[in-house]
Amino acid sequence: MDAFAYRDGRYHAENVAIRRIADAVGTPFYCYSRTAIEARYDALAESLKGLDALVCYAVKANSNQALIRLLADRGAGADVVSEGELRRALLAGIPASKIVFSGVAKTLREIEFALAQDIRHFNVESEQELHAISATAVRLDKTARVAFRINPDIDAGTHEKISTGKSENKFGIAVTRVESVYRQALELPGIEVCGVDLHIGSQIMTLGPFEAAYSRVAELAQALRDAGHGISTIDLGGGLGIDYDEEHTAPSVADYAAVVEKTVGHLSCKIIVEPGRWLVGNAGVLVGRVIYTKSNGSTNFLIIDAAMNDFLRPSMYDAHHTIVGEQSSAAPEKLYDIVGPVCETGDTFARKRKLPAMEPGELIVIEGAGAYGSVMASSYNTRPLVPEVLVDGDEFGIIRERPDYDSIIALDIPWTATR
Ligand SMILES: *Cc1c(COP(=O)(O)O)cnc(C)c1O
């Protein structure tokens, strides 16, 4: 079943008319499909069945408690990149033993908290970070399990802002430094080396970069083992792309799993994958309402009540998202620039998009908004953070309220002198 589709001419999430939710919640809002998320997780788990694999959901893609809980109930672990995300994963029911802590620079406070929770392992990104983890572990009388994030110097062929596996990117440890870093780790107190890690980027649409990077990491793992290091875990990161439009087709998850098997399957390691976007990206939409239409010269503008602060991907990554009217319409098509009300030209969701003519008050749906949507939202222009709704079959429920203006403004407090 397609989680989002027209029925009798109206856009539905599962069996719930989007219009019904808009009446209850107001616009704009994010809407997710439980069925879609669970189906994705199940398909991935099924593809990896023959391997000793753990799916650690990359919480940064969408960290709503209700969504993490759906995945936790299915046995997922979590990949977190901050103390806040670690707290979210734990509160949503993911056991610490299934949580890995990634990220370029963990602070002492974050390391302390993660050690106190006894998380599965840290993915370490620099020698200084390794030393910080060792010192903290000694102070707390703990042992930190660590894997090192390798920078394999591989071009993921994706947007430059989400490309992370090239040597000029800030991520990971250069292949040339790997041997020396692992040797240091052997000697440091409070550290137990458990594996190798990498993550080469996001929205990767061909398997070639994965295959190249995973092969490189497999060779490294073997060499490290030969040198006496305890390599029992291979963490392959996330990055598998999804279809945002009809023209581009992402690799199938079965083919992705075949690459995993082929490249690292022989090492008899615990294999960790960290998908974010792939699990939730197409399981969510952003729904807004047309406020006004206008034409400036040759350009027709559709001005909607969602904006770049609610959904940053088009302005941040030049991302293409399918945008449709809530009502299937036989009106003649027009070319629209679909924009928000924020005072920046960057507040544009799409340019020269063909849509049946729309009128103020009509609902509009931005598809593929489940990942890196709500989590990147801000209250720029003092626009309240967008609420989130989860649909399950015939039912829907609010999983994050729209804050009221008083509570937004009350975050500021009157100035008083502090000495
Ligand atoms: C962002 C990130 C992921 C998830 O990436 P997706 O493209 O959403 O799958 C996984 N691991 C790490 C370390 C990340 O930074």
PDBQT file of the ligand as one rigid body, heavy atoms in Angstrom, charges set to zero:
ROOT
HETATM    1  C1  LIG A 501      23.817  11.543   9.213  1.00  0.00    +0.000 C 
HETATM    2  C2  LIG A 501      24.470  10.267   9.601  1.00  0.00    +0.000 A 
HETATM    3  C3  LIG A 501      23.827   9.042   9.344  1.00  0.00    +0.000 A 
HETATM    4  C4  LIG A 501      22.523   8.933   8.611  1.00  0.00    +0.000 C 
HETATM    5  O1  LIG A 501      22.596   9.347   7.294  1.00  0.00    +0.000 OA
HETATM    6  P1  LIG A 501      21.382   9.076   6.306  1.00  0.00    +0.000 P 
HETATM    7  O2  LIG A 501      21.814   9.612   5.020  1.00  0.00    +0.000 OA
HETATM    8  O3  LIG A 501      20.204   9.785   6.856  1.00  0.00    +0.000 OA
HETATM    9  O4  LIG A 501      21.165   7.590   6.269  1.00  0.00    +0.000 OA
HETATM   10  C5  LIG A 501      24.457   7.900   9.787  1.00  0.00    +0.000 A 
HETATM   11  N1  LIG A 501      25.650   7.943  10.439  1.00  0.00    +0.000 NA
HETATM   12  C6  LIG A 501      26.277   9.096  10.699  1.00  0.00    +0.000 A 
HETATM   13  C7  LIG A 501      27.572   9.074  11.410  1.00  0.00    +0.000 C 
HETATM   14  C8  LIG A 501      25.714  10.297  10.292  1.00  0.00    +0.000 A 
HETATM   15  O5  LIG A 501      26.364  11.449  10.538  1.00  0.00    +0.000 OA
ENDROOT
TORSDOF 0
